[in-house]
Amino acid sequence: MAAPRAAAAPRALAAVAAALLIAAGGQASKYSREANEGLAAAGGKRREVAEFRVVRLNQVWEKAQRLHLSAVKLAELHSDLKIQEKDELSWKKLKAEGLDEDGEKEAKLRRNLNVIMTKYGMNGKKDSQLVDTNYIKDGTESDTLDDPRLEKLWSKAKTSGKFSDEELDKLWREFKHHKEKIHEYNILLETVSRTEDIHKNVINPSEENPVKEEILHNKHRELKEKLRSINQGFERLRKVSHQGYDTTSEFEEPRVIDLWDMAKSANFTEKELESFREELKHFEAKIEKHHHYQKQLEISHQKLKHVEGTGDKEHLNRNKEKYAMLEEKTKELGYKSKETEEEEEERCAKSDISER
């Protein structure tokens, strides 16, 4: 009876192996969080569930965690990547339905990710690396503004005596926001230049695609709008830096000010404009709440580092729990704020091109 039993063993093992291969094949075809999980290099242990559903965004996130970024910057990056993830997943659906034949939406996604990488010093350029400091700590930041005009204005504002510490925090956010707008403009300008070079090098002019012509036209219009926004923003910074804040101003948050300027130049009716104004007031309150949690997160981070050196495990665990709660809340508010901003920008853009 030993021989039949011995012969049955390989058959049983083969059946198990086949079943495992079928199961593995089924799992490999799924697009889910599991697709982003992997085996750790040592010991074959499974890594933690991936933070994002898009592999390259996980790579960016993992790289950021290896850099010396502050707790607030990491939370901000997380929000930016969540918005990028939402846009990329929407694009995947459009592509599957054949609705991005010219590749314009894909190109925009690449530009957006490039802006994010530049913003957090992960684009490989040494001169753009962000220093691990934050205006929340002491009202200033050692990170440069990459523009002599902005540096000069900021220096004058700091030494003018016209601003409280809280107002300097607010003004610094405006300067940083302006710097990000310039980055976005430069990336778009570079993209348009490359597209035009390819367009000019077409061997046979008859092969030129009217769709490509329209894309170039739209990009030039976008460039013009961004440049106009940058010029308006600089004039505002110049005025505020010299005169201080106007207490009767409609809005104070830089992103809200930009949206309000966009709305006033769009094709909104008086009733729609008034409705938009109310929405922006709620949006500004949401941003202020986000700033509050950012400050609390930074304070909690400093406390946590201090407690780690005391060896008090109970105290350490309490601080870890509080830090984790603040971190999650900061990420959530950051994502919601950026999502609202994206929706309001789209609403203004649609109103601007619609016929009434």
N, C-alpha and C positions, 0 to 999 in steps of 0.2 A: 504493500500500500504506500510505501515511501516514495516510489517513482512517480505515480500519478500526482501525489501531493506536491512533489518538487516541480513537476511540469506545470501545475496550476499556478504556482507562485509567480513566474514571469508573466503569465497571461493577466493575472490580477494586477500586477504592477503596471503593465502596459495600459490596462483599462483606466487605472487611476491617473496615470500620466496624461492620457488622452483627454480625460475629463478636466484635468487642471489646465491643459493647453486651450481647450474650448472656453473655459471660464476666463482665462487670462485674455484671450482674444476679444471676448465680449466686453471686458472691463476696459481694454485699450481703446475701444471705439467710442467710449463715452467722453463727452466734453463736460467736465465737472471739476469740482475742487480736487477730487482724487487724481485727476490728470496732472495736477501740479505737485503732487506729493512724490517724494523720491526716497531712495534708500540712502542712509547716511554712509559716509566713506568708511567709517570704522564700525565693526561689529554687525553690520547689516541691519541696524536699527532704523525704523521708519521715522522720517522727520515729522515735525509738527505740520498740521494742516496749513497749506499755503494761504497767505494773506489775501492774494488776488487771484482771479480766474484766468488772467492773461500772463503767460510765462515771462515775457520780457519785463512786465511791470513788477513781478516778483524779484527779478534780477536787479532792477533799479532799487527796490526797497531793501533787499539784502545788502547791496553795496552801500546804501545810505547808513544802514545800521553799523557798518564797519568804520564809517567816517566819524569825525568828532563834531557831530551836529548837536545842538542843544535840544532839550526835550520839546520846546515849542516848535523849533524848525522841523523836527521829526513828525510832530502832529500835523503841521501845515503840509508837509510833503505827502503824508498819508491821505489828507483830504484832496490834494491835487491829483494824486494817483487814482483815487476812487472816482473822481470825475472823468479822468482819462479812460479808466476801465469801462465806465458806463458808455462813453462815446465809442470806444473800440468795439464793444459788444453790439451796439446799435449798428455800427458799420458792417460787422460780420453778417448781420441779417440782410442789410441792403445789398451787400456783395452777392450773397446767396440768391437774391432775387434779381440780380443783374441790373441794379439801380445805381451803380457807380462805375459805369463803363469807361469814363474818361480818367478815372483814378484821382479826381480832385479831392474827394472827401478823405481818401487814404493819405494824400499828400498833406492835407491839413492836420490830420492826426499826427503825422511825423513831425510837422512843425511844432505842434503843441507839446509833444514829448521833448523836443529839442529845447523849447523854452523852459520846461520844468527842469531838465538836466542842467541848463545854464543857471537858472535861478538858485539851485542848491549846490552849485559848484561841482557837478558830476559830468561835465562835458569834456573832461580831459585837458582843459586849458588851465595852466597853473595860475594865471592872473585872475581867474574868476572863482578860485576856491574861497568859500565863505568861512569866515573866522567864527569860532564857537563863542560868540558873545551875542547879547540881545539888548535892544533898547529898553526892554522891560526892566532890566537889572539896574541901570543907572541913568536912564534918560538919553543915552547915546549909544552908538555902536561903531566899532572900529572898522567895519566893512566899508570899503570905498564905494562911491557912487558912480565911478567910471566916467565922469563928465566934469571938467574943470568949472563950468558954469554952476552946476549943482553944488559942487564942493564949496565954491565961494559963497553961494547963497546960504548954505547950511551953516558955514562958519560964522557968517554975519548974524544969522538968527540966534545961534547959541550964545553969542557974546553981547547981544543987543539989550538984554534985560527986559524984553517985552513979553517973554513967555514964562509961564509957570512950568514946573517939571511935567505936569500932566499935558500941558499944551505942547511942550517939546516932544513928548512921546507921540502925540497926534501928528505933529509936523513931520517927524521922522518917518512915520508911516506914509505920509504923502510923498516924501522924497523917494522912499523905496518903491512905492507904487509907480511913480514916474519912471524910475530906472527900469522896472519890469516892462513898462509900455515901450520904452526905447529898444529893449532886447527883442520884444515881439516884432517891432517894426523892422529891425535889422535882419531878423531871420526871414521874414516875409520878403524883404527886398532882395536878399540873396537867392531865395527860391525863384522869384520872378526873373532875376537876371539869368539864372541857369536855364529856365524855361525859354527865355527869349533867345539865348545863344543856340539852343537846340532848334528853335523855330527858324532862325536865320540860316542855319546850316542844312536845311532841307534841300536836297539835290534838285528835285523837280518841284517848282512852285505849285504845279497843278495837284500835287499830292497833299498840300496843306489842308488840314481839317478845319472846317468852319467852327466846330465845337471848341477846338483849341484856341481859336481867335477869341471866342466868347470868354473862355477861361482867363486868358490874358487880360482881356478888358475888365473882367470882374476883379482880378487881382490888383490891377492898377487903381481901380476905384477904392478897393480896400486899403491900399497903400495911402491914397490921398486922404481917406477918412482918418486913418491912424496918425498920419502926420499932422492933420488939423487938430486932433485930440492932444497930441504931444505939445504942439505950440500953445494951445489954450491952457494946458496943464502947467507949462513953464511960466506963462504969464501969471497964472494964479499963485504959483509958488513965489514968484518974484514979489508980487503984491503983498502976500501974507508975510513973507520974510521981512519986508521993510515996514509994514504997517501994523502987524499983529493980526489976530483973528477978529473978524467982525461978529459981534454978538447977535446981530440980527440976521445972520446968514441962514439960508433955507436948510442946508445940510452941512455936516461936518466931516463925515467919513469919505475918503477919497473915491472909493468905488461907487458910492451913492451919488457923489457929485458928478462923476463921469456919466452915470446912467441918466441923471436928471438933465444934463446937457444934451445927451443923445435924444431924450424924449422931447425936449423943447424944439429940436430941429427936425423931428420926425413928423409924419402926417397924422398926428393925433387930433381928434376934435377936442374942444374945451372940456367936455364931460370926461372923455377918456384920459386927458392929461391930468385932470383933478383926481381921477381914480388911481392913476399911476403914481401921483404924488403921495397919496395915502399908503399905497403899497410900499413905496420907498421909505416912508417913516417907519413902518413895521420892519423892513429889511435892515434899516440902520440900528434899530433897537436890538435886532438879532445879532448884528455884528458887534455891538457894544457888549452884549452878553458873552460873545465868543472871546473878546479881548479880556474880559474879567476872568474867564476860565484859563486863558493863556497865562495870565499873571499868577493865578493860584497854582497852576501846574509848575511854573518855574520855581515858585517858593517851595512847593512840595518836593521838587527835585533836589533843591539845595539842602532841605531838611533831611531827606533820605540819605544823601551822601554823608551828612554829618553823623546821623544815627548809625550808619554802617560801621563807623570807626569806634563806636562805644561798646559793641559786643552785646548789647541788650536785645535779645531775640524777640521778646514780647513787644517792646517798643518798635523794633524794626518791622515786625509783621504788621502792626497797626499802620505804620507809615507807608508800607508797601501797598496795603489795601487802599489807603486814601489816594496814593499816587496813581494806582491803576484806575480808580474811579474817575479822577480828574483827567487822566490821559484819554480815557474812552469818551468822556463828555466833550473834551476839547476837539477830538477827532470828529465826533458826531456833529457838533455845531459848525466846525470848519467845513465839513462836507455840505451841510444844508445851506450854509451861506454861499458857497461857491456854486451850488446847484441853482439857487435862486438868482444869483447874478447872471449865470449862463442863460436862464429862461427869460429874464428881463431884457438882456441884450438881444436875444433872438426876437423877442416881441417888438422891440424898437426897430430892428432891421427889417422885419416883415412889414411893419407899418410904413417904413420909409420908402419901400419899393411898391407898395400897393397903390392901386388907382382908386380915387374916391370920386 
